Each structure stands twice: as structure tokens, then as C-alpha cells.
Amino acid sequence: MANLFGALVGAAIDREEGGSGIKGAIEGTIAEYAIRTLTPIVATYALGWAVQYGVRKGWRALIGHDPVGGQGRLSTRPA
């Protein structure tokens, strides 16, 4: 029941293209599993980036300079 939506959408798309719908149902199911797998990974990455961005902005506001240099390495320049 969980992958029914992906199968139905894939079958409908395949039928519009002139196919029998079976191949589209299989592709829709695979696409749904891929989306279901990748969504938490992308969300975790985005949340981690947002936290690092916020910490970096806060550090810049408190100290007055960016702790990461132009090449992406920690700066050893004194504050």
C-alpha cells in the first residue's frame, strides 16, 4: 500500500506515452523508493549546513572575523 501511489502515477504516465502501464508502474515504484531514501539524507545535509552557517555568522558577529580562511581552512590569524 505504501508504494501504490508511485506505481499508479508511473502507470498513468506510461499509458499516456502509449505503453501498457506495467513498465511505468515498476519505474514509479523505483522512483518512489529512491525519493523516500534520499529525502532524509538531503534534509539532514541541509540542516547541518544551516547550523554551521548560523554558528559561523554568530562567531563573525562576536569576534569580528571569519574563523575560516579563503581556501576553506581554519584561520590562524589572531582576533
mmCIF file of the N, C-alpha and C atoms, coordinates in Angstrom:
data_MODEL
# 
_entry.id   MODEL 
# 
loop_
_atom_site.group_PDB 
_atom_site.id 
_atom_site.type_symbol 
_atom_site.label_atom_id 
_atom_site.label_alt_id 
_atom_site.label_comp_id 
_atom_site.label_asym_id 
_atom_site.label_entity_id 
_atom_site.label_seq_id 
_atom_site.pdbx_PDB_ins_code 
_atom_site.Cartn_x 
_atom_site.Cartn_y 
_atom_site.Cartn_z 
_atom_site.occupancy 
_atom_site.B_iso_or_equiv 
_atom_site.pdbx_formal_charge 
_atom_site.auth_seq_id 
_atom_site.auth_comp_id 
_atom_site.auth_asym_id 
_atom_site.auth_atom_id 
_atom_site.pdbx_PDB_model_num 
ATOM 1   N N  . MET A 1 1  ? 0.816  -1.196 0.000   1.00 0.00 ? 1  MET A N  1 
ATOM 2   C CA . MET A 1 1  ? 0.000  0.000  0.000   1.00 0.00 ? 1  MET A CA 1 
ATOM 3   C C  . MET A 1 1  ? 0.857  1.256  0.000   1.00 0.00 ? 1  MET A C  1 
ATOM 4   N N  . ALA A 1 2  ? 2.055  1.182  0.586   1.00 0.00 ? 2  ALA A N  1 
ATOM 5   C CA . ALA A 1 2  ? 2.909  2.360  0.694   1.00 0.00 ? 2  ALA A CA 1 
ATOM 6   C C  . ALA A 1 2  ? 3.433  2.798  -0.660  1.00 0.00 ? 2  ALA A C  1 
ATOM 7   N N  . ASN A 1 3  ? 3.705  1.860  -1.546  1.00 0.00 ? 3  ASN A N  1 
ATOM 8   C CA . ASN A 1 3  ? 4.254  2.234  -2.841  1.00 0.00 ? 3  ASN A CA 1 
ATOM 9   C C  . ASN A 1 3  ? 3.195  2.250  -3.943  1.00 0.00 ? 3  ASN A C  1 
ATOM 10  N N  . LEU A 1 4  ? 1.939  2.207  -3.573  1.00 0.00 ? 4  LEU A N  1 
ATOM 11  C CA . LEU A 1 4  ? 0.854  2.189  -4.545  1.00 0.00 ? 4  LEU A CA 1 
ATOM 12  C C  . LEU A 1 4  ? 0.791  3.490  -5.330  1.00 0.00 ? 4  LEU A C  1 
ATOM 13  N N  . PHE A 1 5  ? 1.006  4.613  -4.668  1.00 0.00 ? 5  PHE A N  1 
ATOM 14  C CA . PHE A 1 5  ? 0.925  5.903  -5.336  1.00 0.00 ? 5  PHE A CA 1 
ATOM 15  C C  . PHE A 1 5  ? 1.959  6.020  -6.447  1.00 0.00 ? 5  PHE A C  1 
ATOM 16  N N  . GLY A 1 6  ? 3.194  5.633  -6.172  1.00 0.00 ? 6  GLY A N  1 
ATOM 17  C CA . GLY A 1 6  ? 4.247  5.696  -7.181  1.00 0.00 ? 6  GLY A CA 1 
ATOM 18  C C  . GLY A 1 6  ? 3.945  4.793  -8.360  1.00 0.00 ? 6  GLY A C  1 
ATOM 19  N N  . ALA A 1 7  ? 3.415  3.616  -8.075  1.00 0.00 ? 7  ALA A N  1 
ATOM 20  C CA . ALA A 1 7  ? 3.070  2.686  -9.141  1.00 0.00 ? 7  ALA A CA 1 
ATOM 21  C C  . ALA A 1 7  ? 1.929  3.231  -9.998  1.00 0.00 ? 7  ALA A C  1 
ATOM 22  N N  . LEU A 1 8  ? 0.933  3.810  -9.374  1.00 0.00 ? 8  LEU A N  1 
ATOM 23  C CA . LEU A 1 8  ? -0.199 4.356  -10.131 1.00 0.00 ? 8  LEU A CA 1 
ATOM 24  C C  . LEU A 1 8  ? 0.218  5.543  -11.001 1.00 0.00 ? 8  LEU A C  1 
ATOM 25  N N  . VAL A 1 9  ? 1.027  6.426  -10.457 1.00 0.00 ? 9  VAL A N  1 
ATOM 26  C CA . VAL A 1 9  ? 1.488  7.576  -11.227 1.00 0.00 ? 9  VAL A CA 1 
ATOM 27  C C  . VAL A 1 9  ? 2.353  7.115  -12.392 1.00 0.00 ? 9  VAL A C  1 
ATOM 28  N N  . GLY A 1 10 ? 3.271  6.181  -12.123 1.00 0.00 ? 10 GLY A N  1 
ATOM 29  C CA . GLY A 1 10 ? 4.128  5.667  -13.191 1.00 0.00 ? 10 GLY A CA 1 
ATOM 30  C C  . GLY A 1 10 ? 3.335  4.977  -14.279 1.00 0.00 ? 10 GLY A C  1 
ATOM 31  N N  . ALA A 1 11 ? 2.325  4.204  -13.895 1.00 0.00 ? 11 ALA A N  1 
ATOM 32  C CA . ALA A 1 11 ? 1.490  3.521  -14.883 1.00 0.00 ? 11 ALA A CA 1 
ATOM 33  C C  . ALA A 1 11 ? 0.699  4.525  -15.720 1.00 0.00 ? 11 ALA A C  1 
ATOM 34  N N  . ALA A 1 12 ? 0.192  5.573  -15.088 1.00 0.00 ? 12 ALA A N  1 
ATOM 35  C CA . ALA A 1 12 ? -0.572 6.587  -15.821 1.00 0.00 ? 12 ALA A CA 1 
ATOM 36  C C  . ALA A 1 12 ? 0.318  7.310  -16.826 1.00 0.00 ? 12 ALA A C  1 
ATOM 37  N N  . ILE A 1 13 ? 1.536  7.625  -16.425 1.00 0.00 ? 13 ILE A N  1 
ATOM 38  C CA . ILE A 1 13 ? 2.461  8.294  -17.345 1.00 0.00 ? 13 ILE A CA 1 
ATOM 39  C C  . ILE A 1 13 ? 2.796  7.373  -18.508 1.00 0.00 ? 13 ILE A C  1 
ATOM 40  N N  . ASP A 1 14 ? 3.046  6.099  -18.200 1.00 0.00 ? 14 ASP A N  1 
ATOM 41  C CA . ASP A 1 14 ? 3.391  5.146  -19.255 1.00 0.00 ? 14 ASP A CA 1 
ATOM 42  C C  . ASP A 1 14 ? 2.230  4.950  -20.228 1.00 0.00 ? 14 ASP A C  1 
ATOM 43  N N  . ARG A 1 15 ? 1.010  4.938  -19.728 1.00 0.00 ? 15 ARG A N  1 
ATOM 44  C CA . ARG A 1 15 ? -0.152 4.769  -20.604 1.00 0.00 ? 15 ARG A CA 1 
ATOM 45  C C  . ARG A 1 15 ? -0.326 5.970  -21.524 1.00 0.00 ? 15 ARG A C  1 
ATOM 46  N N  . GLU A 1 16 ? -0.039 7.178  -21.019 1.00 0.00 ? 16 GLU A N  1 
ATOM 47  C CA . GLU A 1 16 ? -0.136 8.372  -21.851 1.00 0.00 ? 16 GLU A CA 1 
ATOM 48  C C  . GLU A 1 16 ? 0.872  8.327  -22.992 1.00 0.00 ? 16 GLU A C  1 
ATOM 49  N N  . GLU A 1 17 ? 1.999  7.669  -22.752 1.00 0.00 ? 17 GLU A N  1 
ATOM 50  C CA . GLU A 1 17 ? 3.029  7.568  -23.784 1.00 0.00 ? 17 GLU A CA 1 
ATOM 51  C C  . GLU A 1 17 ? 2.764  6.402  -24.732 1.00 0.00 ? 17 GLU A C  1 
ATOM 52  N N  . GLY A 1 18 ? 1.706  5.661  -24.502 1.00 0.00 ? 18 GLY A N  1 
ATOM 53  C CA . GLY A 1 18 ? 1.343  4.580  -25.399 1.00 0.00 ? 18 GLY A CA 1 
ATOM 54  C C  . GLY A 1 18 ? 1.767  3.199  -24.934 1.00 0.00 ? 18 GLY A C  1 
ATOM 55  N N  . GLY A 1 19 ? 2.270  3.073  -23.725 1.00 0.00 ? 19 GLY A N  1 
ATOM 56  C CA . GLY A 1 19 ? 2.698  1.771  -23.213 1.00 0.00 ? 19 GLY A CA 1 
ATOM 57  C C  . GLY A 1 19 ? 1.571  1.064  -22.504 1.00 0.00 ? 19 GLY A C  1 
ATOM 58  N N  . SER A 1 20 ? 1.887  -0.119 -21.980 1.00 0.00 ? 20 SER A N  1 
ATOM 59  C CA . SER A 1 20 ? 0.862  -0.911 -21.299 1.00 0.00 ? 20 SER A CA 1 
ATOM 60  C C  . SER A 1 20 ? 0.656  -0.470 -19.851 1.00 0.00 ? 20 SER A C  1 
ATOM 61  N N  . GLY A 1 21 ? 1.599  0.226  -19.299 1.00 0.00 ? 21 GLY A N  1 
ATOM 62  C CA . GLY A 1 21 ? 1.473  0.687  -17.914 1.00 0.00 ? 21 GLY A CA 1 
ATOM 63  C C  . GLY A 1 21 ? 2.281  -0.133 -16.939 1.00 0.00 ? 21 GLY A C  1 
ATOM 64  N N  . ILE A 1 22 ? 2.662  -1.356 -17.305 1.00 0.00 ? 22 ILE A N  1 
ATOM 65  C CA . ILE A 1 22 ? 3.419  -2.215 -16.385 1.00 0.00 ? 22 ILE A CA 1 
ATOM 66  C C  . ILE A 1 22 ? 4.814  -1.648 -16.156 1.00 0.00 ? 22 ILE A C  1 
ATOM 67  N N  . LYS A 1 23 ? 5.492  -1.293 -17.232 1.00 0.00 ? 23 LYS A N  1 
ATOM 68  C CA . LYS A 1 23 ? 6.838  -0.732 -17.114 1.00 0.00 ? 23 LYS A CA 1 
ATOM 69  C C  . LYS A 1 23 ? 6.797  0.568  -16.310 1.00 0.00 ? 23 LYS A C  1 
ATOM 70  N N  . GLY A 1 24 ? 5.810  1.404  -16.560 1.00 0.00 ? 24 GLY A N  1 
ATOM 71  C CA . GLY A 1 24 ? 5.668  2.654  -15.816 1.00 0.00 ? 24 GLY A CA 1 
ATOM 72  C C  . GLY A 1 24 ? 5.401  2.424  -14.341 1.00 0.00 ? 24 GLY A C  1 
ATOM 73  N N  . ALA A 1 25 ? 4.618  1.380  -14.028 1.00 0.00 ? 25 ALA A N  1 
ATOM 74  C CA . ALA A 1 25 ? 4.340  1.068  -12.626 1.00 0.00 ? 25 ALA A CA 1 
ATOM 75  C C  . ALA A 1 25 ? 5.620  0.654  -11.907 1.00 0.00 ? 25 ALA A C  1 
ATOM 76  N N  . ILE A 1 26 ? 6.444  -0.130 -12.585 1.00 0.00 ? 26 ILE A N  1 
ATOM 77  C CA . ILE A 1 26 ? 7.714  -0.552 -11.984 1.00 0.00 ? 26 ILE A CA 1 
ATOM 78  C C  . ILE A 1 26 ? 8.635  0.646  -11.800 1.00 0.00 ? 26 ILE A C  1 
ATOM 79  N N  . GLU A 1 27 ? 8.732  1.490  -12.827 1.00 0.00 ? 27 GLU A N  1 
ATOM 80  C CA . GLU A 1 27 ? 9.574  2.681  -12.716 1.00 0.00 ? 27 GLU A CA 1 
ATOM 81  C C  . GLU A 1 27 ? 9.060  3.643  -11.649 1.00 0.00 ? 27 GLU A C  1 
ATOM 82  N N  . GLY A 1 28 ? 7.760  3.782  -11.536 1.00 0.00 ? 28 GLY A N  1 
ATOM 83  C CA . GLY A 1 28 ? 7.186  4.645  -10.499 1.00 0.00 ? 28 GLY A CA 1 
ATOM 84  C C  . GLY A 1 28 ? 7.488  4.143  -9.105  1.00 0.00 ? 28 GLY A C  1 
ATOM 85  N N  . THR A 1 29 ? 7.438  2.820  -8.930  1.00 0.00 ? 29 THR A N  1 
ATOM 86  C CA . THR A 1 29 ? 7.756  2.237  -7.624  1.00 0.00 ? 29 THR A CA 1 
ATOM 87  C C  . THR A 1 29 ? 9.220  2.471  -7.276  1.00 0.00 ? 29 THR A C  1 
ATOM 88  N N  . ILE A 1 30 ? 10.103 2.284  -8.248  1.00 0.00 ? 30 ILE A N  1 
ATOM 89  C CA . ILE A 1 30 ? 11.537 2.513  -8.017  1.00 0.00 ? 30 ILE A CA 1 
ATOM 90  C C  . ILE A 1 30 ? 11.793 3.986  -7.693  1.00 0.00 ? 30 ILE A C  1 
ATOM 91  N N  . ALA A 1 31 ? 11.143 4.874  -8.428  1.00 0.00 ? 31 ALA A N  1 
ATOM 92  C CA . ALA A 1 31 ? 11.318 6.307  -8.176  1.00 0.00 ? 31 ALA A CA 1 
ATOM 93  C C  . ALA A 1 31 ? 10.831 6.692  -6.784  1.00 0.00 ? 31 ALA A C  1 
ATOM 94  N N  . GLU A 1 32 ? 9.721  6.100  -6.373  1.00 0.00 ? 32 GLU A N  1 
ATOM 95  C CA . GLU A 1 32 ? 9.205  6.417  -5.034  1.00 0.00 ? 32 GLU A CA 1 
ATOM 96  C C  . GLU A 1 32 ? 10.163 5.943  -3.949  1.00 0.00 ? 32 GLU A C  1 
ATOM 97  N N  . TYR A 1 33 ? 10.730 4.749  -4.111  1.00 0.00 ? 33 TYR A N  1 
ATOM 98  C CA . TYR A 1 33 ? 11.708 4.260  -3.141  1.00 0.00 ? 33 TYR A CA 1 
ATOM 99  C C  . TYR A 1 33 ? 12.948 5.152  -3.113  1.00 0.00 ? 33 TYR A C  1 
ATOM 100 N N  . ALA A 1 34 ? 13.388 5.613  -4.282  1.00 0.00 ? 34 ALA A N  1 
ATOM 101 C CA . ALA A 1 34 ? 14.558 6.491  -4.342  1.00 0.00 ? 34 ALA A CA 1 
ATOM 102 C C  . ALA A 1 34 ? 14.278 7.814  -3.624  1.00 0.00 ? 34 ALA A C  1 
ATOM 103 N N  . ILE A 1 35 ? 13.104 8.374  -3.873  1.00 0.00 ? 35 ILE A N  1 
ATOM 104 C CA . ILE A 1 35 ? 12.745 9.632  -3.210  1.00 0.00 ? 35 ILE A CA 1 
ATOM 105 C C  . ILE A 1 35 ? 12.635 9.425  -1.699  1.00 0.00 ? 35 ILE A C  1 
ATOM 106 N N  . ARG A 1 36 ? 12.032 8.324  -1.307  1.00 0.00 ? 36 ARG A N  1 
ATOM 107 C CA . ARG A 1 36 ? 11.872 8.040  0.119   1.00 0.00 ? 36 ARG A CA 1 
ATOM 108 C C  . ARG A 1 36 ? 13.222 7.840  0.796   1.00 0.00 ? 36 ARG A C  1 
ATOM 109 N N  . THR A 1 37 ? 14.215 7.333  0.071   1.00 0.00 ? 37 THR A N  1 
ATOM 110 C CA . THR A 1 37 ? 15.547 7.117  0.631   1.00 0.00 ? 37 THR A CA 1 
ATOM 111 C C  . THR A 1 37 ? 16.354 8.413  0.661   1.00 0.00 ? 37 THR A C  1 
ATOM 112 N N  . LEU A 1 38 ? 16.260 9.206  -0.394  1.00 0.00 ? 38 LEU A N  1 
ATOM 113 C CA . LEU A 1 38 ? 17.084 10.403 -0.499  1.00 0.00 ? 38 LEU A CA 1 
ATOM 114 C C  . LEU A 1 38 ? 16.569 11.590 0.306   1.00 0.00 ? 38 LEU A C  1 
ATOM 115 N N  . THR A 1 39 ? 15.292 11.644 0.569   1.00 0.00 ? 39 THR A N  1 
ATOM 116 C CA . THR A 1 39 ? 14.724 12.791 1.284   1.00 0.00 ? 39 THR A CA 1 
ATOM 117 C C  . THR A 1 39 ? 15.352 12.998 2.665   1.00 0.00 ? 39 THR A C  1 
ATOM 118 N N  . PRO A 1 40 ? 15.474 11.965 3.519   1.00 0.00 ? 40 PRO A N  1 
ATOM 119 C CA . PRO A 1 40 ? 16.109 12.200 4.823   1.00 0.00 ? 40 PRO A CA 1 
ATOM 120 C C  . PRO A 1 40 ? 17.587 12.582 4.711   1.00 0.00 ? 40 PRO A C  1 
ATOM 121 N N  . ILE A 1 41 ? 18.270 12.048 3.707   1.00 0.00 ? 41 ILE A N  1 
ATOM 122 C CA . ILE A 1 41 ? 19.687 12.383 3.530   1.00 0.00 ? 41 ILE A CA 1 
ATOM 123 C C  . ILE A 1 41 ? 19.834 13.852 3.160   1.00 0.00 ? 41 ILE A C  1 
ATOM 124 N N  . VAL A 1 42 ? 19.027 14.308 2.223   1.00 0.00 ? 42 VAL A N  1 
ATOM 125 C CA . VAL A 1 42 ? 19.081 15.712 1.797   1.00 0.00 ? 42 VAL A CA 1 
ATOM 126 C C  . VAL A 1 42 ? 18.653 16.638 2.936   1.00 0.00 ? 42 VAL A C  1 
ATOM 127 N N  . ALA A 1 43 ? 17.640 16.256 3.681   1.00 0.00 ? 43 ALA A N  1 
ATOM 128 C CA . ALA A 1 43 ? 17.177 17.085 4.799   1.00 0.00 ? 43 ALA A CA 1 
ATOM 129 C C  . ALA A 1 43 ? 18.248 17.186 5.883   1.00 0.00 ? 43 ALA A C  1 
ATOM 130 N N  . THR A 1 44 ? 18.929 16.087 6.175   1.00 0.00 ? 44 THR A N  1 
ATOM 131 C CA . THR A 1 44 ? 19.992 16.096 7.176   1.00 0.00 ? 44 THR A CA 1 
ATOM 132 C C  . THR A 1 44 ? 21.146 16.984 6.734   1.00 0.00 ? 44 THR A C  1 
ATOM 133 N N  . TYR A 1 45 ? 21.515 16.877 5.467   1.00 0.00 ? 45 TYR A N  1 
ATOM 134 C CA . TYR A 1 45 ? 22.584 17.716 4.934   1.00 0.00 ? 45 TYR A CA 1 
ATOM 135 C C  . TYR A 1 45 ? 22.205 19.198 5.032   1.00 0.00 ? 45 TYR A C  1 
ATOM 136 N N  . ALA A 1 46 ? 20.984 19.527 4.642   1.00 0.00 ? 46 ALA A N  1 
ATOM 137 C CA . ALA A 1 46 ? 20.535 20.917 4.669   1.00 0.00 ? 46 ALA A CA 1 
ATOM 138 C C  . ALA A 1 46 ? 20.500 21.465 6.097   1.00 0.00 ? 46 ALA A C  1 
ATOM 139 N N  . LEU A 1 47 ? 20.044 20.655 7.035   1.00 0.00 ? 47 LEU A N  1 
ATOM 140 C CA . LEU A 1 47 ? 20.010 21.090 8.436   1.00 0.00 ? 47 LEU A CA 1 
ATOM 141 C C  . LEU A 1 47 ? 21.420 21.308 8.969   1.00 0.00 ? 47 LEU A C  1 
ATOM 142 N N  . GLY A 1 48 ? 22.329 20.407 8.659   1.00 0.00 ? 48 GLY A N  1 
ATOM 143 C CA . GLY A 1 48 ? 23.719 20.556 9.096   1.00 0.00 ? 48 GLY A CA 1 
ATOM 144 C C  . GLY A 1 48 ? 24.356 21.805 8.518   1.00 0.00 ? 48 GLY A C  1 
ATOM 145 N N  . TRP A 1 49 ? 24.091 22.071 7.232   1.00 0.00 ? 49 TRP A N  1 
ATOM 146 C CA . TRP A 1 49 ? 24.630 23.266 6.604   1.00 0.00 ? 49 TRP A CA 1 
ATOM 147 C C  . TRP A 1 49 ? 24.076 24.512 7.280   1.00 0.00 ? 49 TRP A C  1 
ATOM 148 N N  . ALA A 1 50 ? 22.785 24.512 7.562   1.00 0.00 ? 50 ALA A N  1 
ATOM 149 C CA . ALA A 1 50 ? 22.157 25.681 8.189   1.00 0.00 ? 50 ALA A CA 1 
ATOM 150 C C  . ALA A 1 50 ? 22.736 25.938 9.582   1.00 0.00 ? 50 ALA A C  1 
ATOM 151 N N  . VAL A 1 51 ? 22.981 24.876 10.333  1.00 0.00 ? 51 VAL A N  1 
ATOM 152 C CA . VAL A 1 51 ? 23.555 25.040 11.676  1.00 0.00 ? 51 VAL A CA 1 
ATOM 153 C C  . VAL A 1 51 ? 24.971 25.598 11.567  1.00 0.00 ? 51 VAL A C  1 
ATOM 154 N N  . GLN A 1 52 ? 25.779 25.039 10.666  1.00 0.00 ? 52 GLN A N  1 
ATOM 155 C CA . GLN A 1 52 ? 27.142 25.554 10.502  1.00 0.00 ? 52 GLN A CA 1 
ATOM 156 C C  . GLN A 1 52 ? 27.135 27.010 10.041  1.00 0.00 ? 52 GLN A C  1 
ATOM 157 N N  . TYR A 1 53 ? 26.233 27.347 9.147   1.00 0.00 ? 53 TYR A N  1 
ATOM 158 C CA . TYR A 1 53 ? 26.128 28.720 8.663   1.00 0.00 ? 53 TYR A CA 1 
ATOM 159 C C  . TYR A 1 53 ? 25.761 29.660 9.814   1.00 0.00 ? 53 TYR A C  1 
ATOM 160 N N  . GLY A 1 54 ? 24.807 29.256 10.643  1.00 0.00 ? 54 GLY A N  1 
ATOM 161 C CA . GLY A 1 54 ? 24.394 30.078 11.772  1.00 0.00 ? 54 GLY A CA 1 
ATOM 162 C C  . GLY A 1 54 ? 25.495 30.256 12.794  1.00 0.00 ? 54 GLY A C  1 
ATOM 163 N N  . VAL A 1 55 ? 26.225 29.188 13.090  1.00 0.00 ? 55 VAL A N  1 
ATOM 164 C CA . VAL A 1 55 ? 27.336 29.275 14.043  1.00 0.00 ? 55 VAL A CA 1 
ATOM 165 C C  . VAL A 1 55 ? 28.421 30.191 13.494  1.00 0.00 ? 55 VAL A C  1 
ATOM 166 N N  . ARG A 1 56 ? 28.691 30.068 12.216  1.00 0.00 ? 56 ARG A N  1 
ATOM 167 C CA . ARG A 1 56 ? 29.718 30.905 11.603  1.00 0.00 ? 56 ARG A CA 1 
ATOM 168 C C  . ARG A 1 56 ? 29.315 32.379 11.619  1.00 0.00 ? 56 ARG A C  1 
ATOM 169 N N  . LYS A 1 57 ? 28.053 32.664 11.344  1.00 0.00 ? 57 LYS A N  1 
ATOM 170 C CA . LYS A 1 57 ? 27.569 34.046 11.400  1.00 0.00 ? 57 LYS A CA 1 
ATOM 171 C C  . LYS A 1 57 ? 27.656 34.593 12.830  1.00 0.00 ? 57 LYS A C  1 
ATOM 172 N N  . GLY A 1 58 ? 27.293 33.760 13.804  1.00 0.00 ? 58 GLY A N  1 
ATOM 173 C CA . GLY A 1 58 ? 27.383 34.184 15.198  1.00 0.00 ? 58 GLY A CA 1 
ATOM 174 C C  . GLY A 1 58 ? 28.815 34.447 15.624  1.00 0.00 ? 58 GLY A C  1 
ATOM 175 N N  . TRP A 1 59 ? 29.721 33.573 15.202  1.00 0.00 ? 59 TRP A N  1 
ATOM 176 C CA . TRP A 1 59 ? 31.133 33.760 15.520  1.00 0.00 ? 59 TRP A CA 1 
ATOM 177 C C  . TRP A 1 59 ? 31.644 35.062 14.915  1.00 0.00 ? 59 TRP A C  1 
ATOM 178 N N  . ARG A 1 60 ? 31.260 35.307 13.668  1.00 0.00 ? 60 ARG A N  1 
ATOM 179 C CA . ARG A 1 60 ? 31.682 36.527 12.986  1.00 0.00 ? 60 ARG A CA 1 
ATOM 180 C C  . ARG A 1 60 ? 31.143 37.768 13.712  1.00 0.00 ? 60 ARG A C  1 
ATOM 181 N N  . ALA A 1 61 ? 29.922 37.681 14.230  1.00 0.00 ? 61 ALA A N  1 
ATOM 182 C CA . ALA A 1 61 ? 29.331 38.813 14.936  1.00 0.00 ? 61 ALA A CA 1 
ATOM 183 C C  . ALA A 1 61 ? 30.018 39.047 16.282  1.00 0.00 ? 61 ALA A C  1 
ATOM 184 N N  . LEU A 1 62 ? 30.386 37.971 16.967  1.00 0.00 ? 62 LEU A N  1 
ATOM 185 C CA . LEU A 1 62 ? 31.019 38.111 18.283  1.00 0.00 ? 62 LEU A CA 1 
ATOM 186 C C  . LEU A 1 62 ? 32.488 38.521 18.194  1.00 0.00 ? 62 LEU A C  1 
ATOM 187 N N  . ILE A 1 63 ? 33.231 37.859 17.358  1.00 0.00 ? 63 ILE A N  1 
ATOM 188 C CA . ILE A 1 63 ? 34.678 38.048 17.320  1.00 0.00 ? 63 ILE A CA 1 
ATOM 189 C C  . ILE A 1 63 ? 35.090 39.124 16.322  1.00 0.00 ? 63 ILE A C  1 
ATOM 190 N N  . GLY A 1 64 ? 34.405 39.212 15.215  1.00 0.00 ? 64 GLY A N  1 
ATOM 191 C CA . GLY A 1 64 ? 34.714 40.240 14.250  1.00 0.00 ? 64 GLY A CA 1 
ATOM 192 C C  . GLY A 1 64 ? 35.413 39.746 13.004  1.00 0.00 ? 64 GLY A C  1 
ATOM 193 N N  . HIS A 1 65 ? 35.779 38.475 12.957  1.00 0.00 ? 65 HIS A N  1 
ATOM 194 C CA . HIS A 1 65 ? 36.372 37.947 11.728  1.00 0.00 ? 65 HIS A CA 1 
ATOM 195 C C  . HIS A 1 65 ? 35.916 36.504 11.532  1.00 0.00 ? 65 HIS A C  1 
ATOM 196 N N  . ASP A 1 66 ? 36.070 36.048 10.315  1.00 0.00 ? 66 ASP A N  1 
ATOM 197 C CA . ASP A 1 66 ? 35.635 34.705 9.945   1.00 0.00 ? 66 ASP A CA 1 
ATOM 198 C C  . ASP A 1 66 ? 36.708 33.692 10.349  1.00 0.00 ? 66 ASP A C  1 
ATOM 199 N N  . PRO A 1 67 ? 36.357 32.629 11.077  1.00 0.00 ? 67 PRO A N  1 
ATOM 200 C CA . PRO A 1 67 ? 37.360 31.658 11.501  1.00 0.00 ? 67 PRO A CA 1 
ATOM 201 C C  . PRO A 1 67 ? 37.855 30.778 10.351  1.00 0.00 ? 67 PRO A C  1 
ATOM 202 N N  . VAL A 1 68 ? 37.179 30.811 9.210   1.00 0.00 ? 68 VAL A N  1 
ATOM 203 C CA . VAL A 1 68 ? 37.586 30.003 8.070   1.00 0.00 ? 68 VAL A CA 1 
ATOM 204 C C  . VAL A 1 68 ? 38.157 30.930 7.007   1.00 0.00 ? 68 VAL A C  1 
ATOM 205 N N  . GLY A 1 69 ? 39.366 30.609 6.540   1.00 0.00 ? 69 GLY A N  1 
ATOM 206 C CA . GLY A 1 69 ? 40.037 31.440 5.550   1.00 0.00 ? 69 GLY A CA 1 
ATOM 207 C C  . GLY A 1 69 ? 39.439 31.267 4.167   1.00 0.00 ? 69 GLY A C  1 
ATOM 208 N N  . GLY A 1 70 ? 40.059 31.932 3.190   1.00 0.00 ? 70 GLY A N  1 
ATOM 209 C CA . GLY A 1 70 ? 39.566 31.923 1.827   1.00 0.00 ? 70 GLY A CA 1 
ATOM 210 C C  . GLY A 1 70 ? 39.643 30.563 1.152   1.00 0.00 ? 70 GLY A C  1 
ATOM 211 N N  . GLN A 1 71 ? 40.549 29.692 1.573   1.00 0.00 ? 71 GLN A N  1 
ATOM 212 C CA . GLN A 1 71 ? 40.699 28.373 0.966   1.00 0.00 ? 71 GLN A CA 1 
ATOM 213 C C  . GLN A 1 71 ? 39.940 27.297 1.728   1.00 0.00 ? 71 GLN A C  1 
ATOM 214 N N  . GLY A 1 72 ? 39.124 27.684 2.670   1.00 0.00 ? 72 GLY A N  1 
ATOM 215 C CA . GLY A 1 72 ? 38.305 26.720 3.405   1.00 0.00 ? 72 GLY A CA 1 
ATOM 216 C C  . GLY A 1 72 ? 39.011 26.108 4.595   1.00 0.00 ? 72 GLY A C  1 
ATOM 217 N N  . ARG A 1 73 ? 40.126 26.678 4.999   1.00 0.00 ? 73 ARG A N  1 
ATOM 218 C CA . ARG A 1 73 ? 40.869 26.150 6.148   1.00 0.00 ? 73 ARG A CA 1 
ATOM 219 C C  . ARG A 1 73 ? 40.745 27.128 7.325   1.00 0.00 ? 73 ARG A C  1 
ATOM 220 N N  . LEU A 1 74 ? 40.908 26.595 8.521   1.00 0.00 ? 74 LEU A N  1 
ATOM 221 C CA . LEU A 1 74 ? 40.823 27.444 9.704   1.00 0.00 ? 74 LEU A CA 1 
ATOM 222 C C  . LEU A 1 74 ? 41.899 28.502 9.674   1.00 0.00 ? 74 LEU A C  1 
ATOM 223 N N  . SER A 1 75 ? 41.526 29.701 10.007  1.00 0.00 ? 75 SER A N  1 
ATOM 224 C CA . SER A 1 75 ? 42.449 30.827 10.020  1.00 0.00 ? 75 SER A CA 1 
ATOM 225 C C  . SER A 1 75 ? 43.224 30.831 11.327  1.00 0.00 ? 75 SER A C  1 
ATOM 226 N N  . THR A 1 76 ? 44.521 31.091 11.252  1.00 0.00 ? 76 THR A N  1 
ATOM 227 C CA . THR A 1 76 ? 45.336 31.178 12.466  1.00 0.00 ? 76 THR A CA 1 
ATOM 228 C C  . THR A 1 76 ? 45.612 32.619 12.847  1.00 0.00 ? 76 THR A C  1 
ATOM 229 N N  . ARG A 1 77 ? 44.966 33.523 12.132  1.00 0.00 ? 77 ARG A N  1 
ATOM 230 C CA . ARG A 1 77 ? 45.127 34.953 12.393  1.00 0.00 ? 77 ARG A CA 1 
ATOM 231 C C  . ARG A 1 77 ? 44.530 35.281 13.780  1.00 0.00 ? 77 ARG A C  1 
ATOM 232 N N  . PRO A 1 78 ? 45.235 36.021 14.620  1.00 0.00 ? 78 PRO A N  1 
ATOM 233 C CA . PRO A 1 78 ? 44.676 36.365 15.934  1.00 0.00 ? 78 PRO A CA 1 
ATOM 234 C C  . PRO A 1 78 ? 43.502 37.332 15.801  1.00 0.00 ? 78 PRO A C  1 
ATOM 235 N N  . ALA A 1 79 ? 42.624 37.263 16.773  1.00 0.00 ? 79 ALA A N  1 
ATOM 236 C CA . ALA A 1 79 ? 41.416 38.083 16.746  1.00 0.00 ? 79 ALA A CA 1 
ATOM 237 C C  . ALA A 1 79 ? 41.685 39.497 16.953  1.00 0.00 ? 79 ALA A C  1 
# 
